[in-house]
Amino acid sequence: MIPAAAVFDCDGVLVDSEPHSIVSWMDVLAGIGHPAAPADVEACTGLGFAPTYEVLNALAPLPPAEAVWQCLLEALQRSFARGLGVFPDAVAVLDACLGAGLRVAVASASPRERLDLTLRTAGLIDRFAVSIAGDEVQRGKPAPDVYLAAADRIGTDPASCIALEDTPTGVQAAVAAGMPVVAVARPGADRALLEAAGATVVGHLTADVVLGGKLGTGNR
């Protein structure tokens, strides 16, 4: 059955921003002499700023979160300015969803400032009438709050939506919201973890899988 709406994660689904995030975090951490390694930051992929801050602060004390956030946002702006890649498969699916009359939304773990920066830099901010940021809900992913808020904002039952994700944390959030999930296994992703979290896993996003009612057919 064709879904009524498609809810996209942003980082890793629409845009290739995770490398920028790691570089930017390391830029900030190096500036304050924090001992975290890139692998420590990478392990927080999909969690958003606040949980990442908590993990890194547990490794070694950080300045107040507000100060770290401002430094990180500036580092992201510098990194994005060097070139933020947009995934063509995701844009093609977005176009197909809009062409089929589906409502579309973004549900991200990122704070509003970062989400808007990312979508604006990618040229996608005007494509989505609805976007929900991680700091606009009570609980971040893997809790379902951001997906439930997206469905509510676009006036659609969560079960009638389809979620597009790329991390186990994000998949868990969408599944907990009652949405079927397509997870794209970007290079380096653990397909088994995505599948175990409850997603239909694909190597790249296609309108056929998202709109063609072929969820649950296994890895592609």
Secondary structure, 3 states (H helix, E strand, C coil): CCCCEEEECCECCCECCHHHHHHHHHHHHHHCCCCCCHHHHHCCCCCCHHHHHHHHHHHCCCCCHHHHHHHHHHHHHHHHHCCCCECHHHHHHHHHHHHCCCEEEEECCCCHHHHHHHHHHHCCHHHCCEEECHHHCCCCCCCCHHHHHHHHHHCCCHHHEEEEECCHHHHHHHHHCCCCEEEECCCCCCHHHHHHCCCEEECCCCHHHHHCCCCCCCCC
